[in-house]
């Protein structure tokens, strides 16, 4: 593989959509050919699974079912979109990836880490990101942000505060355990400051990869 794989992670209300657009723009301005994906989704099968995972009508899903659905969508995404793009020399920018399962299904739902790791190896063939940006925001602040949305909360967003506290703790533990891959961005600050950090991280990453390629 000659491309690079960058993922964006964070809890509810962290501002991933805005940051994703800025990160894509920064990479493209640096001359990078970018492919953008999201989880669950970005394939026909993945979008169908996304409906099941997020729609409030499916409130009775077990933790095991949710975990398996997420990895089913992920396996198809890796097969159909991510690996082909990387092999073609493109950079893949994904809104969530496997760290989200460790955070949401692991931290939030209590699924065993060992089970998630087994699924990760099987479904992705061991494919891991080169860089992960974690948008970290206090739970109460993040939930207050999504409370202003007019389209209503999805199935995940309707969880209790303690669920999201566990998700945040799991994300932070992942980042602290892999500092070479993660960059933690304080998303509680004004948007301009967050986006400035994102542009700086993108520029440093592109420069580092350019230097290594020489």
Buried (B, 14 or more C-beta within 10 A) or exposed (E): BEBBBBBBBBBBBBBBEBBBEBBBBBBEEBEBEBBBBBBBBBBEBBEBBBEBBBEEEBEEBEBEEBBBBBBBBBBBBBBBBBBBBBEEEBBBBBBBBBBBBBBBBBBBBEBEEEBBBEBBEEBBEEBBBBBBBBBBBBBEEBBEBBEEEEEEBBBBBEBEEEBBBBBBBBBBBBBEEEEEBBBBBEBBEEEEEBBEBBBEBBBEBBEEBEEEEE
